[in-house]
Amino acid sequence: MSNIPVVLVVPYPAQGHVNPLMILSQKLVENGCRVVFLNTEFDHRRVVSSFGEQQQHSTNHDEESAVKLVSVPDGLGADDDRNDLSKLCDGLQNSMPKALEKLIEHMHLKGDNRISFIVADLCMAWALDVGRKFGIKGAIVWPASAAIFALLWSLPSLIHGGTIDSDGVILTTKETIQISPSMAEMNRGDLFWFNMGDKIDGKIIFQYLIHCCQSLNLAEWWLCNTTHELEPGALSFVPKLLPIGPLLRSYDSKFGITKAIGQFWEEDLSCMSWLDEQHHGTVLYVAFGSFTHFDQNQFSELALGLDLTNRPFLWVIREDNKMKYPHEFKGHKGKIVSWAPQQKVLSHPAIACFVTHCGWNSTIEGLSNGVPFLCWPYFADQIQNRRYICDELKVGLGFDEDQNGLVSCKEVKLKVDQILSDENTKSRSLELKEKVMNNIVKGGASLDNFNRFVKWLKQ
């Protein structure tokens, strides 16, 4: 028993961070490690309730085969809004390091799960400072693009060079910023800490990111959910950052896991049998992740636009949606669910294209399945991801807003028709799928990086 490494995995408390770190955790378990997965108490409750009955007993107790779930408080009150990321970052920074220290002490006292290594999300990199007090080494995982990692890594030099000030405010009058000659220029809007929503304090987000980046030097390994073909420029600019993507769930896991662990909402699997009834390459998959909120006007335009396309659609509308369907909306060609097993959906032959918010997980899953994109970013790095999908990879189209700042129902129909009639985009998507997926088969670059990491853990 003693030579099995016990890895503490610490994701940032948001669905788009928990997901890839949970996939990584399951891969570590499949390769002979034990994993203790740390959520905030708030997210832990969501994750456990999303299992449904069938899984609750199987995830925590089969020590050898499963990821052990543990939790600590996030420093916010019961009624605080966790979507207010500036408030969340404040809470995490002020209370979670102490709570993590107590947790590790407690586990070491009990003696059954002595932590041998910490894998922290870059947005939780302060966990490595906590680990250092116990002599525990660590790695960081960046669950977004290497380009955004390169931006964060460059913050000190951007401040030093007068591009931004120490609060992240842009000082330059230039429209674009060049981080490295090997990378495409970034737009002012790509400095995403001020794109987090009207009520969110970008300065707090910026200071939190700077604080996390200061712990980077404590990490033995820097890992990223990307591949060399996708981001050669950013990866050559930060050679220490190793691609281990695409991080995809293995549904044929020997532990018989049918549902994805780590979801905040229960997946509605009925959409899979519905997809089986549709013709190949006909269905629009419409999903905007865990944060996006539309106002009533925009929600209505999207609904009417889906009707206008006259095509079958699978639309994910979260339970927290407060919008009403417009009375003209028929929706008879579509199926609406509150949360979907996205990777399974995207790999289904009925899917024709992916209408997405361009979160990095969704981007990677779409690319891994050769599905063309219709891009509708909401905030943060999604704006840069859209430009990357449309302008660099050329496997998608963006929506244009009208003079009222709305994507109209006619625009939805126009772009759907345009992308589905474009054979070049389809063939480029399939070529890219092959390149991306070759990274995780035997001899693939990402798999080799992951295997080197596991081997190092076991030494």
Secondary structure in CASP SS format (residue, H / E / C, confidence):
PFRMAT SS
TARGET T0000
AUTHOR 0000-0000-0000
METHOD secondary structure of the structure
MODEL  1
M C 1.00
S C 1.00
N C 1.00
I C 1.00
P C 1.00
V E 1.00
V E 1.00
L E 1.00
V E 1.00
V E 1.00
P C 1.00
Y C 1.00
P C 1.00
A C 1.00
Q H 1.00
G H 1.00
H H 1.00
V H 1.00
N H 1.00
P H 1.00
L H 1.00
M H 1.00
I H 1.00
L H 1.00
S H 1.00
Q H 1.00
K H 1.00
L H 1.00
V H 1.00
E H 1.00
N C 1.00
G C 1.00
C C 1.00
R E 1.00
V E 1.00
V E 1.00
F E 1.00
L E 1.00
N E 1.00
T E 1.00
E H 1.00
F H 1.00
D H 1.00
H H 1.00
R H 1.00
R H 1.00
V H 1.00
V H 1.00
S H 1.00
S H 1.00
F C 1.00
G C 1.00
E H 1.00
Q H 1.00
Q H 1.00
Q H 1.00
H H 1.00
S H 1.00
T H 1.00
N H 1.00
H C 1.00
D C 1.00
E C 1.00
E C 1.00
S C 1.00
A C 1.00
V E 1.00
K E 1.00
L E 1.00
V E 1.00
S E 1.00
V E 1.00
P C 1.00
D C 1.00
G C 1.00
L C 1.00
G C 1.00
A C 1.00
D C 1.00
D C 1.00
D C 1.00
R C 1.00
N C 1.00
D C 1.00
L H 1.00
S H 1.00
K H 1.00
L H 1.00
C H 1.00
D H 1.00
G H 1.00
L H 1.00
Q H 1.00
N H 1.00
S H 1.00
M H 1.00
P H 1.00
K H 1.00
A H 1.00
L H 1.00
E H 1.00
K H 1.00
L H 1.00
I H 1.00
E H 1.00
H H 1.00
M H 1.00
H H 1.00
L H 1.00
K H 1.00
G C 1.00
D C 1.00
N C 1.00
R C 1.00
I C 1.00
S C 1.00
F E 1.00
I E 1.00
V E 1.00
A E 1.00
D E 1.00
L H 1.00
C H 1.00
M H 1.00
A C 1.00
W C 1.00
A H 1.00
L H 1.00
D H 1.00
V H 1.00
G H 1.00
R H 1.00
K H 1.00
F C 1.00
G C 1.00
I C 1.00
K E 1.00
G E 1.00
A E 1.00
I E 1.00
V E 1.00
W E 1.00
P C 1.00
A C 1.00
S C 1.00
A H 1.00
A H 1.00
I H 1.00
F H 1.00
A H 1.00
L H 1.00
L H 1.00
W H 1.00
S C 1.00
L H 1.00
P H 1.00
S H 1.00
L H 1.00
I H 1.00
H H 1.00
G C 1.00
G C 1.00
T C 1.00
I E 1.00
D C 1.00
S C 1.00
D C 1.00
G C 1.00
V C 1.00
I E 1.00
L C 1.00
T C 1.00
T C 1.00
K C 1.00
E C 1.00
T E 1.00
I E 1.00
Q C 1.00
I C 1.00
S C 1.00
P C 1.00
S C 1.00
M C 1.00
A C 1.00
E C 1.00
M E 1.00
N E 1.00
R H 1.00
G H 1.00
D H 1.00
L C 1.00
F H 1.00
W H 1.00
F H 1.00
N C 1.00
M C 1.00
G C 1.00
D C 1.00
K C 1.00
I C 1.00
D C 1.00
G H 1.00
K H 1.00
I H 1.00
I H 1.00
F H 1.00
Q H 1.00
Y H 1.00
L H 1.00
I H 1.00
H H 1.00
C H 1.00
C H 1.00
Q C 1.00
S C 1.00
L H 1.00
N H 1.00
L H 1.00
A E 1.00
E E 1.00
W E 1.00
W E 1.00
L E 1.00
C E 1.00
N C 1.00
T C 1.00
T C 1.00
H C 1.00
E C 1.00
L C 1.00
E C 1.00
P H 1.00
G H 1.00
A H 1.00
L H 1.00
S H 1.00
F H 1.00
V C 1.00
P C 1.00
K C 1.00
L E 1.00
L E 1.00
P E 1.00
I C 1.00
G C 1.00
P C 1.00
L C 1.00
L C 1.00
R C 1.00
S C 1.00
Y C 1.00
D C 1.00
S C 1.00
K C 1.00
F C 1.00
G C 1.00
I C 1.00
T C 1.00
K C 1.00
A C 1.00
I C 1.00
G C 1.00
Q C 1.00
F C 1.00
W C 1.00
E C 1.00
E C 1.00
D C 1.00
L C 1.00
S H 1.00
C H 1.00
M H 1.00
S H 1.00
W H 1.00
L H 1.00
D H 1.00
E C 1.00
Q C 1.00
H C 1.00
H C 1.00
G C 1.00
T C 1.00
V E 1.00
L E 1.00
Y E 1.00
V E 1.00
A E 1.00
F C 1.00
G C 1.00
S C 1.00
F C 1.00
T C 1.00
H C 1.00
F C 1.00
D C 1.00
Q H 1.00
N H 1.00
Q H 1.00
F H 1.00
S H 1.00
E H 1.00
L H 1.00
A H 1.00
L H 1.00
G H 1.00
L H 1.00
D H 1.00
L H 1.00
T H 1.00
N C 1.00
R C 1.00
P C 1.00
F E 1.00
L E 1.00
W E 1.00
V E 1.00
I C 1.00
R C 1.00
E C 1.00
D C 1.00
N C 1.00
K C 1.00
M C 1.00
K C 1.00
Y C 1.00
P C 1.00
H C 1.00
E C 1.00
F C 1.00
K C 1.00
G C 1.00
H C 1.00
K C 1.00
G E 1.00
K E 1.00
I E 1.00
V E 1.00
S C 1.00
W C 1.00
A C 1.00
P C 1.00
Q H 1.00
Q H 1.00
K H 1.00
V H 1.00
L H 1.00
S C 1.00
H C 1.00
P C 1.00
A C 1.00
I E 1.00
A E 1.00
C E 1.00
F E 1.00
V E 1.00
T E 1.00
H C 1.00
C C 1.00
G C 1.00
W H 1.00
N H 1.00
S H 1.00
T H 1.00
I H 1.00
E H 1.00
G H 1.00
L H 1.00
S H 1.00
N C 1.00
G C 1.00
V C 1.00
P C 1.00
F E 1.00
L E 1.00
C E 1.00
W C 1.00
P C 1.00
Y C 1.00
F C 1.00
A C 1.00
D C 1.00
Q H 1.00
I H 1.00
Q H 1.00
N H 1.00
R H 1.00
R H 1.00
Y H 1.00
I H 1.00
C H 1.00
D H 1.00
E H 1.00
L C 1.00
K C 1.00
V C 1.00
G E 1.00
L E 1.00
G E 1.00
F C 1.00
D C 1.00
E C 1.00
D C 1.00
Q C 1.00
N C 1.00
G C 1.00
L C 1.00
V C 1.00
S C 1.00
C H 1.00
K H 1.00
E H 1.00
V H 1.00
K H 1.00
L H 1.00
K H 1.00
V H 1.00
D H 1.00
Q H 1.00
I H 1.00
L H 1.00
S C 1.00
D C 1.00
E H 1.00
N H 1.00
T H 1.00
K H 1.00
S H 1.00
R H 1.00
S H 1.00
L H 1.00
E H 1.00
L H 1.00
K H 1.00
E H 1.00
K H 1.00
V H 1.00
M H 1.00
N H 1.00
N H 1.00
I H 1.00
V C 1.00
K C 1.00
G C 1.00
G C 1.00
A H 1.00
S H 1.00
L H 1.00
D H 1.00
N H 1.00
F H 1.00
N H 1.00
R H 1.00
F H 1.00
V H 1.00
K H 1.00
W H 1.00
L H 1.00
K H 1.00
Q C 1.00
END
